[in-house]
Amino acid sequence: MRTIAACLVGVLAVGCGGGEEARPPAAPATAKAPPAPPPSATEAAPPTPAKAEPTLAELQQRTLKAMFEALNQHEAKKLASSFTETAVVNVMGTPAEAKGRDAIAATYQRLFDAFSSFKAAPTRLFAKGDVVVVEWAWTGTHSGDLFGVKATERPVGTMAVDVLWFTPDGAVKESHVTYDMGTVLSQVGSSKRKGRSIPTLASSWPTFATSKGGPEEAKNAEVVSQMYAAYAKKSEGDFLASIADDLEWDEMAMPETSKGKEAAKKWFAMSNAAWAEPKRTTPNQWTVGDVVISEGIFTGRHVGKLGDIAPTKKDVTLHGVDIVQVKDGKVAKGWSYGNGAELMAELGLAPMPGGRGKAPPAPKADKPGAPKK
């Protein structure tokens, strides 16, 4: 006989009394969800974002790195492939001009043949639109023919500046190369004039400075223009007013850097006496931040002593590139690139390497004192 407690348990479970043990009620059936429709083509995966096209500045840097790699590997054809098929390369201050890839490759091959250990590296890069100005250094050993000068196995090297015009797809369509041949000729012993020391190549790629435009760049360009105008009109006061007291100027055809306003004043007086009707035109000029870069053409008549060169009464046309840094409204630093061999050829004192015939005998330098007129 079940106990009351057992009956109570039974009541809670199935009720008091005998019979089969009650089963828990079945859970109500749940309706199955219909299968999800297959994803459409557009929903199958998120769209792949379009790959950004490289900017002109990126293309320019890519091309420049390929060019210096080819230079250092002495691969003339590879170097020429960075140029358009109709590109032109001019070595400023010489009659040399290469048109088309084949001629460009031949030009650089002659360079590699003359300097078997040729190496190069950029030091500064300035970009404005489709133009890039490359300041660079190169070194080598004179182990082949150099404008008729037989191999001396002497170490050589100098600074140079290239102005490069690019197409929208990053190829070079025009190049102006400027460096001082006189320095190289002095290093191989072909010239008695003292040249600059061989530069040290940079070990890292320089910062790519890009023009941002704006009023500050316009002001900097005006400061440099005022300096050139003061020189042309032979106004010492205006010239000195345009430059900083601690001005430093590197004329790459000269052995040392000029420092200070007093040195600039002496140079101005010497140049003022040496040239009649001096004129400087600027076919191209670019401003990148505080730096103003000018391609210039100087004309004048050599009527006074120029360093140790006696007056020749010759009219000259000289080409060069100035890189000028402006600070606080004054010209603070300058780097001038020209071809000393062009000056000597224009004065009739030496033949242009690879371009002009035998020069007449050089006139003797005047004794110290007033230059002959």
LUMKEPA-693369 format. One record per residue (C-alpha): residue number from 1; residue in three letters; x, y, z. Coordinates in Angstrom, 3 decimals. Each point is the difference from the previous one (the first is absolute). Layout:
BEGIN
- NUM|ALA|X|Y|Z $
...
# end
This chain:
BEGIN
- 1|MET|0.000|0.000|0.000 $
- 2|ARG|1.454|3.285|-1.073 $
- 3|THR|0.783|2.500|2.619 $
- 4|ILE|-1.508|3.389|0.060 $
- 5|ALA|3.374|1.473|-0.914 $
- 6|ALA|0.252|-2.308|-2.958 $
- 7|CYS|-3.508|0.957|-1.020 $
- 8|LEU|0.926|3.642|0.211 $
- 9|VAL|2.955|-0.622|-2.256 $
- 10|GLY|-2.253|-1.866|-2.348 $
- 11|VAL|-2.485|2.859|-0.048 $
- 12|LEU|2.758|2.292|-1.056 $
- 13|ALA|1.066|-2.465|-2.656 $
- 14|VAL|-3.023|-1.941|-1.399 $
- 15|GLY|-2.680|-0.015|2.641 $
- 16|CYS|-0.543|-2.395|2.867 $
- 17|GLY|-0.780|-3.579|-1.012 $
- 18|GLY|1.443|-2.795|-2.103 $
- 19|GLY|0.557|-0.292|-3.767 $
- 20|GLU|2.846|0.791|-2.337 $
- 21|GLU|2.347|2.805|0.764 $
- 22|ALA|-1.051|3.119|-1.897 $
- 23|ARG|2.365|1.257|-2.757 $
- 24|PRO|0.751|3.679|-0.316 $
- 25|PRO|-1.998|1.675|-2.747 $
- 26|ALA|1.775|0.209|-3.324 $
- 27|ALA|1.323|3.364|-0.984 $
- 28|PRO|-2.071|1.612|-2.721 $
- 29|ALA|1.457|-0.484|-3.448 $
- 30|THR|1.882|2.994|-1.355 $
- 31|ALA|-0.505|0.892|-3.635 $
- 32|LYS|3.205|-0.135|-2.057 $
- 33|ALA|1.165|3.317|-1.461 $
- 34|PRO|0.083|0.052|-3.780 $
- 35|PRO|3.516|-0.221|-1.464 $
- 36|ALA|1.697|3.360|-0.591 $
- 37|PRO|0.210|1.026|-3.651 $
- 38|PRO|3.492|-0.173|-1.502 $
- 39|PRO|1.892|3.319|0.132 $
- 40|SER|-0.102|2.078|-3.117 $
- 41|ALA|3.210|0.778|-1.906 $
- 42|THR|0.197|3.454|1.536 $
- 43|GLU|-0.457|-1.373|3.529 $
- 44|ALA|2.418|-2.902|-0.369 $
- 45|ALA|3.054|2.170|0.890 $
- 46|PRO|0.632|3.663|0.749 $
- 47|PRO|1.175|1.967|-3.037 $
- 48|THR|3.783|0.301|-0.434 $
- 49|PRO|1.041|3.633|0.295 $
- 50|ALA|1.591|1.412|-3.139 $
- 51|LYS|3.793|0.139|0.179 $
- 52|ALA|1.202|3.590|0.301 $
- 53|GLU|2.047|1.179|-2.943 $
- 54|PRO|3.520|1.194|0.936 $
- 55|THR|0.435|3.747|0.155 $
- 56|LEU|2.401|1.810|-2.313 $
- 57|ALA|2.358|0.545|2.938 $
- 58|GLU|0.028|-3.750|0.703 $
- 59|LEU|0.665|-0.760|-3.654 $
- 60|GLN|2.819|2.567|-0.068 $
- 61|GLN|1.670|-1.545|3.038 $
- 62|ARG|-0.381|-3.490|-1.457 $
- 63|THR|1.672|1.128|-3.229 $
- 64|LEU|2.812|1.812|1.809 $
- 65|LYS|0.843|-3.041|2.100 $
- 66|ALA|0.089|-2.146|-3.141 $
- 67|MET|2.293|2.539|-1.681 $
- 68|PHE|2.521|0.076|2.857 $
- 69|GLU|-0.085|-3.774|0.226 $
- 70|ALA|0.826|-0.196|-3.713 $
- 71|LEU|2.744|2.624|0.416 $
- 72|ASN|1.671|-1.981|2.746 $
- 73|GLN|-0.331|-3.257|-1.926 $
- 74|HIS|1.409|1.627|-3.162 $
- 75|GLU|-3.031|-1.109|-2.010 $
- 76|ALA|-0.331|2.670|-2.668 $
- 77|LYS|-2.977|-1.538|-1.819 $
- 78|LYS|-1.888|-0.538|3.238 $
- 79|LEU|0.648|3.613|0.912 $
- 80|ALA|-1.220|1.177|-3.405 $
- 81|SER|-3.243|-1.964|0.475 $
- 82|SER|-1.026|2.551|2.671 $
- 83|PHE|-0.217|2.596|-2.791 $
- 84|THR|-2.636|0.330|-2.703 $
- 85|GLU|0.914|-1.175|-3.482 $
- 86|THR|0.391|3.619|-1.147 $
- 87|ALA|1.633|1.385|3.152 $
- 88|VAL|2.820|2.549|-0.124 $
- 89|VAL|2.988|0.223|2.367 $
- 90|ASN|2.106|3.173|-0.010 $
- 91|VAL|3.293|0.392|1.833 $
- 92|MET|-0.209|3.712|0.701 $
- 93|GLY|2.881|2.149|-1.106 $
- 94|THR|1.046|-2.444|-2.716 $
- 95|PRO|-1.183|-0.735|-3.545 $
- 96|ALA|-0.838|-3.547|1.126 $
- 97|GLU|-3.619|-1.004|-0.512 $
- 98|ALA|-1.444|-3.503|-0.089 $
- 99|LYS|-3.363|-0.612|-1.660 $
- 100|GLY|-1.816|-3.304|0.402 $
- 101|ARG|0.729|-3.047|2.135 $
- 102|ASP|2.825|-1.343|-2.152 $
- 103|ALA|1.914|3.286|0.125 $
- 104|ILE|-0.665|0.362|3.743 $
- 105|ALA|1.276|-3.531|0.636 $
- 106|ALA|3.127|0.743|-2.062 $
- 107|THR|0.636|3.191|1.995 $
- 108|TYR|-0.116|-1.814|3.328 $
- 109|GLN|2.051|-2.900|-1.345 $
- 110|ARG|2.813|2.440|-0.781 $
- 111|LEU|-0.212|1.144|3.618 $
- 112|PHE|0.301|-3.578|1.259 $
- 113|ASP|2.882|-0.684|-2.389 $
- 114|ALA|1.898|3.049|1.267 $
- 115|PHE|-0.599|-0.798|3.685 $
- 116|SER|-0.023|-3.731|0.649 $
- 117|SER|-0.872|0.364|3.690 $
- 118|PHE|-2.664|2.652|-0.548 $
- 119|LYS|-2.448|0.337|2.911 $
- 120|ALA|-2.687|2.624|0.648 $
- 121|ALA|-2.500|0.995|2.676 $
- 122|PRO|-2.539|2.844|0.330 $
- 123|THR|0.397|2.549|2.782 $
- 124|ARG|-3.178|2.107|-0.406 $
- 125|LEU|-3.226|-0.364|-1.985 $
- 126|PHE|-2.404|2.852|-0.797 $
- 127|ALA|-3.291|-0.506|-1.843 $
- 128|LYS|-2.461|2.462|-1.466 $
- 129|GLY|-2.657|-1.425|-2.292 $
- 130|ASP|1.595|-1.919|-2.847 $
- 131|VAL|3.528|1.248|0.833 $
- 132|VAL|2.473|-1.588|2.407 $
- 133|VAL|3.363|1.581|0.806 $
- 134|VAL|2.567|-2.554|1.140 $
- 135|GLU|3.187|1.068|1.756 $
- 136|TRP|2.414|-2.928|0.016 $
- 137|ALA|3.598|-1.045|0.441 $
- 138|TRP|2.103|-2.449|-1.972 $
- 139|THR|3.427|-1.561|0.372 $
- 140|GLY|2.164|-2.292|-2.088 $
- 141|THR|3.431|-0.862|-1.315 $
- 142|HIS|1.231|1.460|-3.274 $
- 143|SER|0.658|-3.267|-1.825 $
- 144|GLY|-1.040|0.839|-3.573 $
- 145|ASP|0.094|2.741|-2.602 $
- 146|LEU|-1.319|3.344|1.278 $
- 147|PHE|-0.378|2.489|-2.860 $
- 148|GLY|3.315|-1.114|-1.409 $
- 149|VAL|1.718|-0.220|3.394 $
- 150|LYS|1.416|-3.508|0.418 $
- 151|ALA|-0.692|-2.002|3.147 $
- 152|THR|1.903|1.199|3.073 $
- 153|GLU|-1.550|-2.392|2.563 $
- 154|ARG|-0.505|3.019|2.237 $
- 155|PRO|-3.043|0.305|2.277 $
- 156|VAL|-2.505|2.603|-1.146 $
- 157|GLY|-3.412|1.253|1.024 $
- 158|THR|-2.148|3.061|0.215 $
- 159|MET|-3.468|1.327|0.772 $
- 160|ALA|-2.642|0.374|-2.698 $
- 161|VAL|-3.575|1.134|-0.429 $
- 162|ASP|-2.602|-1.368|-2.424 $
- 163|VAL|-3.290|1.628|-0.955 $
- 164|LEU|-2.438|-2.675|-1.173 $
- 165|TRP|-3.364|0.443|-1.693 $
- 166|PHE|-2.405|-2.949|0.392 $
- 167|THR|-2.981|-1.317|-1.944 $
- 168|PRO|-3.205|-0.818|1.965 $
- 169|ASP|0.972|-3.684|0.052 $
- 170|GLY|3.376|0.689|1.627 $
- 171|ALA|2.415|-0.122|-2.958 $
- 172|VAL|2.658|2.695|-0.534 $
- 173|LYS|-0.555|2.039|-3.154 $
- 174|GLU|2.783|2.560|0.441 $
- 175|SER|3.108|0.290|2.160 $
- 176|HIS|2.458|2.854|0.564 $
- 177|VAL|3.247|-1.138|1.639 $
- 178|THR|2.395|2.523|1.537 $
- 179|TYR|3.367|-0.691|1.604 $
- 180|ASP|3.455|1.569|-0.066 $
- 181|MET|2.206|-1.748|-2.561 $
- 182|GLY|2.859|2.231|1.103 $
- 183|THR|0.027|-1.729|3.385 $
- 184|VAL|0.293|-3.430|-1.630 $
- 185|LEU|2.755|1.185|-2.358 $
- 186|SER|1.954|1.391|2.951 $
- 187|GLN|-0.384|-3.299|1.861 $
- 188|VAL|1.507|-1.967|-2.909 $
- 189|GLY|2.831|2.514|-0.370 $
- 190|SER|-1.162|1.459|-3.319 $
- 191|SER|-0.602|3.424|1.529 $
- 192|LYS|2.190|1.920|2.428 $
- 193|ARG|-2.991|1.720|1.570 $
- 194|LYS|-0.837|-1.192|3.505 $
- 195|GLY|-3.282|-1.867|0.181 $
- 196|ARG|-2.307|-1.128|2.760 $
- 197|SER|0.686|-3.047|2.112 $
- 198|ILE|-1.625|-3.288|-0.949 $
- 199|PRO|-3.408|-0.170|1.729 $
- 200|THR|-1.211|-2.754|2.315 $
- 201|LEU|-3.057|-1.885|-1.249 $
- 202|ALA|-3.129|0.051|2.145 $
- 203|SER|-0.920|-3.351|1.543 $
- 204|SER|-3.781|0.530|0.145 $
- 205|TRP|-2.714|1.243|-2.339 $
- 206|PRO|-0.735|3.715|0.602 $
- 207|THR|-3.349|1.518|0.902 $
- 208|PHE|-2.194|0.810|-2.993 $
- 209|ALA|-0.786|3.708|0.462 $
- 210|THR|-3.187|1.000|-1.837 $
- 211|SER|-1.283|3.493|-0.752 $
- 212|LYS|-3.212|0.996|1.780 $
- 213|GLY|-0.340|3.334|-1.768 $
- 214|GLY|-1.469|2.930|1.868 $
- 215|PRO|1.101|3.543|0.850 $
- 216|GLU|3.104|-0.978|1.974 $
- 217|GLU|1.566|-1.730|-2.989 $
- 218|ALA|-0.849|3.027|-2.156 $
- 219|LYS|1.732|2.300|2.516 $
- 220|ASN|3.107|-2.177|0.027 $
- 221|ALA|0.170|0.086|-3.795 $
- 222|GLU|-0.260|3.802|0.085 $
- 223|VAL|2.932|0.259|2.444 $
- 224|VAL|2.211|-1.950|-2.401 $
- 225|SER|-1.190|2.043|-2.986 $
- 226|GLN|0.932|3.196|1.845 $
- 227|MET|3.515|-1.335|0.600 $
- 228|TYR|0.431|-0.760|-3.707 $
- 229|ALA|-1.377|3.426|-0.956 $
- 230|ALA|2.425|1.752|2.358 $
- 231|TYR|2.911|-1.863|-1.582 $
- 232|ALA|-1.112|0.879|-3.535 $
- 233|LYS|-0.223|3.719|0.766 $
- 234|LYS|3.255|-0.120|1.977 $
- 235|SER|-1.631|1.345|3.142 $
- 236|GLU|2.179|-1.140|2.877 $
- 237|GLY|-2.356|1.421|2.617 $
- 238|ASP|-3.035|-1.863|-1.337 $
- 239|PHE|2.030|-3.173|-0.431 $
- 240|LEU|1.297|0.033|3.581 $
- 241|ALA|-3.489|0.844|1.297 $
- 242|SER|-1.364|-3.181|-1.556 $
- 243|ILE|2.425|-2.374|1.731 $
- 244|ALA|0.425|-1.149|3.600 $
- 245|ASP|3.010|1.087|2.063 $
- 246|ASP|1.111|-3.636|0.354 $
- 247|LEU|-0.615|-0.914|-3.644 $
- 248|GLU|1.680|-3.193|-1.229 $
- 249|TRP|0.426|-0.553|-3.721 $
- 250|ASP|1.371|-3.103|-1.694 $
- 251|GLU|1.203|0.651|-3.533 $
- 252|MET|0.671|-3.573|-1.122 $
- 253|ALA|2.684|1.115|-2.458 $
- 254|MET|1.934|1.556|2.890 $
- 255|PRO|2.032|-2.016|2.520 $
- 256|GLU|-1.557|1.460|3.154 $
- 257|THR|-3.220|1.404|1.436 $
- 258|SER|-0.389|3.782|0.248 $
- 259|LYS|-1.174|1.079|3.458 $
- 260|GLY|-1.283|3.298|1.343 $
- 261|LYS|-1.197|3.297|-1.424 $
- 262|GLU|3.519|1.416|-0.283 $
- 263|ALA|1.041|-2.853|-2.310 $
- 264|ALA|-3.149|0.606|-2.061 $
- 265|LYS|0.867|3.696|-0.218 $
- 266|LYS|3.498|-0.794|-1.339 $
- 267|TRP|-1.438|-2.422|-2.557 $
- 268|PHE|-2.515|2.627|-1.146 $
- 269|ALA|2.758|2.589|-0.516 $
- 270|MET|2.182|-2.462|-1.939 $
- 271|SER|-2.873|-1.145|-2.206 $
- 272|ASN|-1.182|3.560|-0.532 $
- 273|ALA|3.453|0.947|-1.316 $
- 274|ALA|0.396|-3.166|-2.085 $
- 275|TRP|-3.217|0.203|-2.020 $
- 276|ALA|-1.456|2.755|-2.128 $
- 277|GLU|-3.744|-0.076|-0.608 $
- 278|PRO|-0.645|-3.066|2.162 $
- 279|LYS|-3.414|-1.497|-0.481 $
- 280|ARG|-1.652|-3.057|1.467 $
- 281|THR|-3.143|-1.473|-1.475 $
- 282|THR|-1.954|-2.734|1.721 $
- 283|PRO|-1.767|-2.320|-2.458 $
- 284|ASN|-1.203|-2.281|2.811 $
- 285|GLN|-0.551|0.473|3.711 $
- 286|TRP|-1.655|-2.154|2.666 $
- 287|THR|-0.635|0.698|3.683 $
- 288|VAL|-0.340|-2.868|2.457 $
- 289|GLY|-0.596|1.305|3.505 $
- 290|ASP|2.930|2.239|0.968 $
- 291|VAL|2.131|-1.129|-2.966 $
- 292|VAL|0.004|1.786|-3.372 $
- 293|ILE|1.564|-1.819|-2.947 $
- 294|SER|0.875|1.956|-3.146 $
- 295|GLU|1.370|-1.018|-3.359 $
- 296|GLY|1.885|3.051|-1.169 $
- 297|ILE|1.824|1.317|-3.051 $
- 298|PHE|2.671|2.636|0.624 $
- 299|THR|1.295|2.301|-2.718 $
- 300|GLY|2.665|2.686|0.196 $
- 301|ARG|3.304|1.282|-1.365 $
- 302|HIS|3.181|-0.926|1.831 $
- 303|VAL|1.681|3.391|0.528 $
- 304|GLY|1.757|-0.385|3.369 $
- 305|LYS|2.053|-2.486|1.947 $
- 306|LEU|-1.995|-3.071|0.971 $
- 307|GLY|1.879|-1.718|2.781 $
- 308|ASP|3.383|-0.650|-1.612 $
- 309|ILE|-1.358|0.316|-3.572 $
- 310|ALA|0.983|3.145|-1.865 $
- 311|PRO|-2.747|1.804|-1.953 $
- 312|THR|-0.621|-1.569|-3.401 $
- 313|LYS|-2.613|2.464|-1.332 $
- 314|LYS|-2.045|-3.073|-0.953 $
- 315|ASP|-3.797|-0.175|0.098 $
- 316|VAL|-1.206|-3.038|1.885 $
- 317|THR|-3.201|-1.965|0.435 $
- 318|LEU|0.076|-2.283|3.026 $
- 319|HIS|-2.538|-2.488|1.364 $
- 320|GLY|-0.579|-0.997|3.599 $
- 321|VAL|-2.369|-0.980|2.783 $
- 322|ASP|-0.324|1.765|3.354 $
- 323|ILE|-1.590|-1.618|3.048 $
- 324|VAL|-0.726|2.785|2.488 $
- 325|GLN|-1.394|-0.266|3.520 $
- 326|VAL|-1.913|2.952|1.428 $
- 327|LYS|-0.340|0.616|3.736 $
- 328|ASP|-1.768|2.924|1.670 $
- 329|GLY|-0.288|1.842|-3.305 $
- 330|LYS|3.723|-0.221|-0.812 $
- 331|VAL|2.127|-2.259|-2.154 $
- 332|ALA|1.655|-2.265|2.581 $
- 333|LYS|1.722|-2.714|-2.075 $
- 334|GLY|0.762|-0.631|-3.629 $
- 335|TRP|1.352|-2.783|-2.167 $
- 336|SER|1.078|0.885|-3.553 $
- 337|TYR|0.514|-2.633|-2.685 $
- 338|GLY|1.738|0.981|-3.204 $
- 339|ASN|2.540|-1.363|-2.419 $
- 340|GLY|3.429|1.559|0.374 $
- 341|ALA|1.000|-1.570|-3.309 $
- 342|GLU|-2.716|2.078|-1.693 $
- 343|LEU|1.445|3.199|1.480 $
- 344|MET|3.532|-0.845|-1.173 $
- 345|ALA|-1.246|-0.872|-3.486 $
- 346|GLU|-2.048|3.193|-0.235 $
- 347|LEU|3.035|2.045|1.011 $
- 348|GLY|2.088|-1.809|-2.626 $
- 349|LEU|2.345|-1.445|2.627 $
- 350|ALA|-0.704|-3.713|-0.518 $
- 351|PRO|-1.955|-2.236|-2.341 $
- 352|MET|-3.385|-1.259|1.105 $
- 353|PRO|0.508|-3.689|0.869 $
- 354|GLY|-1.533|-2.090|-2.749 $
- 355|GLY|-1.407|2.987|-1.821 $
- 356|ARG|2.316|2.687|-1.312 $
- 357|GLY|3.342|0.223|-1.692 $
- 358|LYS|3.367|1.042|1.260 $
- 359|ALA|-0.011|3.155|2.085 $
- 360|PRO|2.297|2.944|-0.697 $
- 361|PRO|2.851|0.638|2.440 $
- 362|ALA|-1.177|1.351|3.314 $
- 363|PRO|0.923|3.628|0.735 $
- 364|LYS|2.274|0.546|2.959 $
- 365|ALA|-1.610|1.150|3.211 $
- 366|ASP|0.514|3.623|0.949 $
- 367|LYS|2.296|0.931|2.819 $
- 368|PRO|-1.739|1.142|3.186 $
- 369|GLY|-1.568|3.363|-0.521 $
- 370|ALA|-2.728|1.564|-2.097 $
- 371|PRO|-1.284|-2.355|-2.705 $
- 372|LYS|0.491|0.954|-3.627 $
- 373|LYS|-3.062|1.362|-1.787 $
# end
